[in-house]
Amino acid sequence: MVFLPIIAALAAVALVLNMQDRYAATSLLLVPAPLGPQGGASVLKDNAMLGVTAAHFELAKHYDVEGADKAKLSLLDNLKVTAGKDGLLEVSVTDVDPAFAAQLANYLVEQTRQRILGLHVTEQSKKYLVVQERIKAVQGQVSEARRQQKQLGSVAEAFLNSESARVIESFARLEAQMNAQQMEGNSPVQSSLLQLRAELERSNPLVKSISPRQLATMRDLFFYQATLEELQKQALVAKALMSQDVQVVLPASQPLEKAGPKRAAMVLLAGLGGVALAVLIGLGRKAWGSMRQRLQVAV
């Protein structure tokens, strides 16, 4: 029995020597409210997300398993996701290949980030979604104004190439800028601009030769085109700010130190287990011997 601890330790040594070194690559993702890191963890572990990752990296082949479901389960076995209270989501991937572990961790984090942004739950992403909807609406208005302008004929074409048209276009652009900034009502500046535009229109004989409806159609065309340009600028700004809502605070780098297996600890535990087993066997044999003696005396 004194050899049990030695045998157990030798068996543990033989086992750990055949085990490959494993490396853990960790990345941090900032997920603000209202979703937060808990919601981010749910997005990352979503079945569709795992499936896309398994297909992208051919994890069934990498983990030597059959089928997409087993590949996803193997990925979960090598994935650790921790949601912190400070809004940080920690994603750690363990693998025998340190470079692959870092690549997989960074892919999961970036895909999670893109999916969260696509949900439009953060403040800036909501603004971006609103601007996009307004752009679609104004694009329809621009198309309709162009259609109506073509129906006006040669008079409208001549006016569009005149100096007065450039002036009216400038005023329409200013109106569009103020409208895009969501100014309510007519400000004194806006009223002055409208008055000045009216004076220029009255002073140009060509302007007088077209009907109010034709003039309104061309005004609308200028206004909607300028509004579309302003909204597209807002969309670019909103998209840039939206990308900052969910940030990769720390991308995963290739780990230099192994995360496991803890060979010394495994050998030590095996030795202690052998000692404990030897003690139990010894106590059992002693108890059995005492019981046999009592039975013999009783007989």
C-alpha positions in Angstrom: 0.0 0.0 0.0 2.9 2.3 0.5 3.4 2.1 -3.2 0.0 3.5 -4.0 0.9 7.2 -3.8 4.0 6.5 -6.0 1.9 4.6 -8.5 -0.7 7.4 -8.6 2.0 10.0 -9.1 3.7 8.1 -11.8 0.3 7.6 -13.6 -0.3 11.3 -13.3 3.1 12.1 -14.7 2.5 9.8 -17.7 -0.9 11.5 -18.3 0.2 15.1 -18.1 3.2 14.5 -20.3 0.8 13.4 -23.1 -1.3 16.6 -22.6 -0.7 19.5 -24.9 -0.1 23.0 -23.6 -3.1 25.3 -23.8 -3.1 29.1 -24.2 -5.8 31.6 -23.2 -6.3 34.8 -25.3 -8.5 37.5 -23.7 -10.3 40.5 -25.2 -12.4 43.2 -23.5 -15.5 44.8 -25.0 -17.3 47.8 -23.6 -21.1 47.3 -23.8 -23.0 50.3 -22.4 -26.6 50.5 -21.1 -29.3 49.6 -21.8 -27.9 46.3 -23.1 -24.9 46.1 -20.8 -22.3 43.3 -20.6 -25.0 40.7 -19.6 -26.9 41.4 -22.8 -23.6 41.4 -24.7 -22.8 37.9 -23.3 -26.2 36.7 -24.6 -25.6 38.1 -28.0 -22.1 36.4 -28.1 -23.5 33.0 -27.1 -26.4 33.2 -29.4 -26.8 30.0 -31.4 -26.7 31.8 -34.7 -23.5 33.6 -33.7 -21.8 30.4 -32.6 -22.9 28.8 -35.9 -21.4 31.6 -38.0 -18.1 31.4 -36.0 -18.0 27.6 -36.3 -18.5 27.8 -40.1 -16.0 30.7 -40.5 -13.1 28.9 -38.7 -14.1 25.3 -39.7 -14.2 24.4 -36.0 -15.5 20.9 -36.7 -12.2 20.1 -38.4 -10.2 22.1 -35.8 -11.7 20.3 -32.8 -11.9 17.0 -34.7 -15.6 16.5 -34.2 -18.5 15.7 -36.5 -21.4 18.1 -37.2 -22.0 21.8 -36.6 -23.7 21.2 -33.2 -20.7 19.4 -31.8 -18.4 22.1 -33.1 -20.5 24.7 -31.3 -20.4 22.7 -28.1 -16.6 22.4 -28.4 -16.4 26.1 -28.9 -18.4 26.7 -25.7 -16.1 24.3 -23.8 -13.1 26.5 -24.8 -14.9 29.8 -24.3 -15.2 31.8 -21.1 -17.4 34.9 -21.0 -17.5 37.2 -18.0 -19.8 40.1 -17.5 -18.3 42.8 -15.3 -20.1 45.5 -13.3 -18.2 48.3 -15.1 -19.8 47.6 -18.4 -16.9 45.4 -19.6 -17.4 42.0 -21.2 -14.4 39.8 -20.9 -14.1 37.1 -23.7 -11.4 34.4 -23.3 -10.7 31.6 -25.7 -8.5 28.7 -24.9 -6.7 26.6 -27.5 -3.5 24.6 -28.1 -2.6 27.2 -30.8 -2.0 30.6 -29.2 -2.3 32.5 -32.5 -5.6 30.8 -33.3 -6.9 31.5 -29.7 -6.3 35.3 -30.2 -7.8 35.3 -33.7 -10.9 33.5 -32.5 -11.3 35.8 -29.5 -11.0 38.9 -31.6 -13.5 37.6 -34.2 -16.1 36.8 -31.5 -15.7 40.2 -30.0 -15.9 42.1 -33.3 -18.9 40.1 -34.4 -20.6 40.7 -31.1 -19.9 44.4 -31.4 -21.4 44.6 -34.9 -24.5 42.7 -33.9 -25.1 45.0 -30.9 -24.7 48.0 -33.2 -27.1 46.4 -35.6 -29.7 46.1 -32.8 -29.9 49.9 -32.6 -30.3 49.9 -28.8 -27.6 52.4 -27.9 -28.4 56.2 -27.9 -26.3 57.0 -31.0 -27.4 54.0 -32.9 -31.0 55.1 -32.4 -30.2 58.5 -33.7 -28.5 56.9 -36.7 -31.6 54.8 -37.4 -33.8 57.9 -37.3 -31.6 59.8 -39.7 -31.5 56.8 -42.1 -35.3 56.7 -42.1 -35.5 60.4 -42.8 -33.0 60.0 -45.7 -35.2 57.3 -47.2 -38.2 59.7 -47.0 -36.4 62.7 -48.5 -35.0 60.5 -51.3 -38.6 59.8 -52.3 -39.4 63.5 -52.1 -36.4 64.3 -54.3 -37.5 61.8 -56.9 -41.0 63.2 -56.9 -39.8 66.8 -57.2 -37.5 65.8 -60.2 -40.5 64.1 -61.9 -42.6 67.2 -61.5 -39.8 69.5 -62.6 -39.5 67.5 -65.9 -43.2 68.0 -66.5 -42.7 71.8 -66.5 -41.0 71.9 -69.9 -38.6 74.4 -71.4 -39.5 77.4 -69.2 -38.4 75.5 -66.1 -35.2 74.4 -67.8 -34.3 78.0 -68.8 -35.0 79.2 -65.3 -32.9 76.4 -63.7 -29.9 77.7 -65.7 -30.4 81.3 -64.6 -28.7 83.3 -62.0 -31.9 83.7 -60.0 -32.2 79.9 -59.7 -28.7 79.9 -58.1 -29.9 82.5 -55.6 -33.1 80.6 -54.8 -31.0 77.4 -54.5 -28.8 79.1 -51.9 -31.8 80.1 -49.9 -33.3 76.7 -50.1 -30.0 75.2 -48.9 -30.0 77.5 -45.9 -33.6 76.5 -45.1 -32.6 72.9 -45.4 -29.7 73.4 -43.0 -32.0 75.0 -40.4 -34.6 72.3 -40.9 -32.0 69.6 -40.4 -31.0 71.2 -37.2 -34.7 70.9 -36.1 -35.3 74.6 -35.5 -38.9 75.1 -34.7 -40.8 78.0 -36.3 -39.4 80.8 -38.4 -36.5 82.6 -36.8 -35.9 86.3 -37.5 -32.9 85.3 -39.7 -35.1 82.8 -41.6 -37.8 85.5 -42.1 -35.2 87.9 -43.5 -33.9 85.3 -45.9 -37.4 84.5 -47.2 -38.1 88.2 -47.6 -34.9 88.8 -49.5 -35.6 85.8 -51.8 -39.0 87.3 -52.6 -37.5 90.6 -53.6 -35.0 88.9 -55.9 -37.8 86.8 -57.5 -39.9 90.0 -58.1 -37.0 91.8 -59.7 -36.3 89.1 -62.3 -38.6 89.1 -65.4 -38.0 85.3 -65.9 -39.3 84.6 -62.5 -42.5 86.5 -63.2 -43.1 84.5 -66.4 -43.6 81.2 -64.6 -46.6 80.3 -62.6 -46.5 80.0 -58.7 -46.9 76.3 -59.1 -43.9 76.0 -61.3 -41.8 78.2 -59.0 -42.9 76.1 -56.0 -41.9 72.9 -57.8 -38.4 74.2 -58.4 -38.2 75.5 -54.9 -39.1 72.1 -53.6 -36.5 70.4 -55.8 -33.7 72.7 -54.5 -35.0 72.3 -50.9 -35.2 68.5 -50.9 -31.8 68.1 -52.6 -30.2 70.3 -50.0 -32.0 68.5 -47.2 -30.8 65.2 -48.5 -27.2 66.4 -48.5 -27.5 67.7 -44.9 -29.1 64.4 -43.7 -26.3 62.4 -45.3 -23.8 64.5 -43.5 -25.7 63.9 -40.2 -25.7 60.2 -41.0 -21.9 60.1 -41.4 -21.5 61.8 -38.0 -24.0 59.6 -36.3 -22.4 56.5 -37.7 -19.0 57.6 -36.4 -20.4 58.3 -33.0 -22.4 55.1 -33.0 -19.3 53.0 -33.6 -17.9 54.5 -30.3 -20.9 53.3 -28.3 -19.6 49.8 -28.3 -15.8 49.7 -28.2 -13.1 47.0 -28.1 -11.2 48.2 -25.1 -8.5 45.5 -25.3 -8.1 43.3 -28.4 -6.7 39.8 -27.8 -3.0 39.3 -28.5 -1.2 36.1 -28.9 -0.5 34.7 -25.4 3.1 33.9 -24.5 2.4 31.9 -21.3 0.4 28.7 -21.2 -2.8 28.6 -19.3 -2.7 24.9 -18.7 -2.4 22.1 -17.9 -1.1 22.6 -14.4 1.2 19.6 -14.4 2.7 20.1 -11.0 -0.7 20.5 -9.3 -2.0 17.4 -11.1 0.9 15.3 -10.0 0.6 16.6 -6.4 -3.2 15.9 -6.4 -2.6 12.4 -7.8 -0.1 11.7 -5.0 -2.4 13.0 -2.3 -5.2 10.9 -3.8 -3.0 7.9 -3.7 -2.2 8.6 0.0 -5.8 9.0 0.8 -6.7 5.8 -1.0 -3.9 3.9 0.8 -5.2 5.2 4.1 -8.8 4.2 3.3 -7.6 0.7 2.2 -5.6 0.4 5.4 -8.5 1.4 7.6 -10.8 -0.9 5.7 -8.5 -3.8 6.1 -8.1 -3.1 9.8 -11.9 -2.8 10.3 -12.4 -6.0 8.4 -9.8 -7.8 10.5 -11.5 -6.7 13.7 -14.8 -7.8 12.4 -13.5 -11.3 11.6 -12.0 -11.7 15.1 -15.3 -10.8 16.6 -17.1 -13.3 14.5 -14.7 -16.0 15.4 -15.0 -15.3 19.1 -18.8 -15.3 18.8 -18.7 -18.7 17.1 
